[in-house]
Amino acid sequence: MTCPVVDVVEIPDAAPIPDAELITLDQVKIHLRLGSSNREDAYLAILIAAAVRAIEGATGCDFVNDLSATALRDRAVAAQAALLLVGQWYANREATGQNLTELPLAITFLIAPLRKFVV
């Protein structure tokens, strides 16, 4: 029995979006399976900036500008959390019927170990 062939999706090295370099517009489009249409690029850029700010605010980390070894190591996890958050907001554009004070569980799980605690 042979294993089925699975296409590997490569995320292109795209030009970073100003103020939201943690994830790019091309990465978000691939994550959301939107194709090459640029119809919603402006809206996606707003979601990207908001997601990066939310992740950085929830963790106390600056994943865009901090080049320390710790920040670089945790950058992939933060990027995944930002992609999930953009996806959540893209799929649920209205806030009705949702708990608006908490991040979705998958995102909370991803960023929990990244949080900085100030003493």
Order of alpha helices (4+ residues) and beta strands (2+ residues): alpha-alpha-alpha-alpha
